Amino acid sequence: MSEQTLTQSATYERLCQVIPGGVNSPVRAFKGLDHPPMVAHQGIKDCVIDVEGNKFVDYCCSWGALVHGHAHPKILEAAKKRMELGTTFGITSEIEGELAQVIVDSVPSLDQIRFVSSGTEATMSAARLARGYTGKEIIVKFAGNYHGHADFFLVQAGSGVTTMSSSSSAGIPEAMVQHMACLPYNDTAAALRFLQDPAHRDNIAAVILEPIAANMGVVPASHSFLEMLREETAKMGAVLIFDEVISGFRVGREGAQGYYGIESDMTCFGKIVGGGFPAAAFGGKRAIMEYLAPQGPVYQAGTLSGNPVAMAAGLQSLALLSQEGVYEELERKTNIITEPVKDFLLDNNSNACIQQVGSLFTLFFGKKAVNNFDDAKALDLTTFAEFFRFMYQNGIYVSPSQHEAWFISTVHEEEHLEKTRDLILEFLKKSM
Ligand SMILES: Cc1ncc(COP(=O)(O)O)c(C=O)c1O
């Protein structure tokens, strides 16, 4: 083992002494990849540099938060300037209204939003508010969609789609998930059966989903599936919640709802809206949002919610995204990688595919299409692990799981994208 490798592994060992698994979020441990985790030291534009000084082109970009790459000078400047005025007040401040206004103006379904510090808080609070607003109990979610780690969201599908779900993590009493239902994604007939079942139809508070699922790899919902959910929830008086923590401001200014032309009643945001700082939000129609404390009876709060430094970074991040042609340019850059790879896979009738929406995509091994969680569970993880190691050895960092997305930023350099494309093709040629 080289001295360099020891440096990285020694650092990780130290981390493991004081932090469970050496990480503060499990996927960072590179489990199942037969590869030691990266210990990051610095980010510069589209690259991340580890503690040994090795440089990687970064396609994880802090799980999509860094749509303008690492340490963007304008975002740094905005955050520093704001920091000099104080880093937190615990008192409402003007800048919170500025970012709220930009988000509300961008997404037509929103009248109001409230800021929190993580996507987990956003979805958890949205679900509570939907229950408080409707006075109903059941939340419907879909298998393979991730909505953060609040107890009641950690559920798996029951034995049949008409049964309730059970918890998918230790430490969660069944009582916490007894009003959750987990249905198959993109299965219109199954969802319709559940939603129309008189046994619980009148007790459904909300249906929540990622309209473009990105936590089993990128799996867009079909238009007809979303349309049906929109119609049924409206009919039954349930709240339709789009979890746009990933897709919000990623696939366009209006997020997935703009992409599909279907509006939700409530929307959750995270990642991009904080410009690389911890900020997230949930919002929706005024009639629903007014149920929140202090106006309404649904309690929700946070010491660092609407943190002014995060607001400044978020404002700058969204300002950069408002420039003419920015989403077209993000997609053009992404296509430098994805189009030749898609062509190769088709020409060779390979058992792999790319699923993409704009600058968000996943290269799947072991399936020609992935439409739901059952497909995602059948993917070829061994080939993905080989692919991950091959790319890593060649200076490319892709999200360390087959069930995650690649994120292209506005600062990814063409030369890096071309190198990445060539490496993917090299890997596919020798392994497919
Ligand atoms: C769609 C979605 N919702 C919610 C969350 C939870 O966000 P956070 O990790 O900020 O708590 C994530 C995290 O990746 C996510 O992808």
The ligand as a Gaussian input file, in Angstrom:
#p B3LYP/6-31G(d) Opt

LIG

0 1
 C      -36.270000      13.709000      -3.260000
 C      -35.644000      13.917000      -1.917000
 N      -36.419000      14.301000      -0.883000
 C      -35.915000      14.512000       0.337000
 C      -34.571000      14.346000       0.582000
 C      -34.013000      14.600000       1.941000
 O      -33.217000      15.732000       1.903000
 P      -32.063000      15.964000       2.997000
 O      -31.004000      14.952000       2.711000
 O      -31.635000      17.380000       2.762000
 O      -32.700000      15.776000       4.332000
 C      -33.725000      13.952000      -0.460000
 C      -32.296000      13.752000      -0.233000
 O      -31.538000      13.411000      -1.082000
 C      -34.276000      13.731000      -1.739000
 O      -33.527000      13.343000      -2.767000

